[in-house]
Amino acid sequence: MSKSSAKARSAATRRFVIKPLGEGKAARFSEVEGMSLSKKSASTISGLKRRGLKGDALRTAITDTFVTKRD
């Protein structure tokens, strides 16, 4: 038998919650935790977004810019 998984529901409306957190809410969570981006990091991310990268491609490009590559 498969494991049962609980479905997420909104407490106020009792409807299913299916959309992910947005960039705005993620930024607010970061502020609460005391985390912020440096100017260099913010400019790197905005440059990658201007190139049209989204989702996994954006995350991979961000990771590649911060990882030092060895030859």
ChimeraX attribute file (.defattr): number of C-alpha atoms within 10 A of each C-alpha:
attribute: neighborCount
match mode: 1-to-1
recipient: residues
	/A:1	3
	/A:2	4
	/A:3	5
	/A:4	6
	/A:5	6
	/A:6	6
	/A:7	8
	/A:8	11
	/A:9	12
	/A:10	10
	/A:11	9
	/A:12	6
	/A:13	8
	/A:14	9
	/A:15	10
	/A:16	11
	/A:17	12
	/A:18	10
	/A:19	6
	/A:20	7
	/A:21	8
	/A:22	8
	/A:23	9
	/A:24	9
	/A:25	11
	/A:26	11
	/A:27	14
	/A:28	12
	/A:29	12
	/A:30	13
	/A:31	11
	/A:32	10
	/A:33	9
	/A:34	8
	/A:35	11
	/A:36	12
	/A:37	11
	/A:38	9
	/A:39	9
	/A:40	8
	/A:41	14
	/A:42	12
	/A:43	12
	/A:44	16
	/A:45	19
	/A:46	12
	/A:47	12
	/A:48	17
	/A:49	12
	/A:50	10
	/A:51	10
	/A:52	10
	/A:53	16
	/A:54	13
	/A:55	7
	/A:56	9
	/A:57	12
	/A:58	16
	/A:59	13
	/A:60	12
	/A:61	15
	/A:62	15
	/A:63	11
	/A:64	11
	/A:65	12
	/A:66	10
	/A:67	8
	/A:68	8
	/A:69	7
	/A:70	4
	/A:71	3
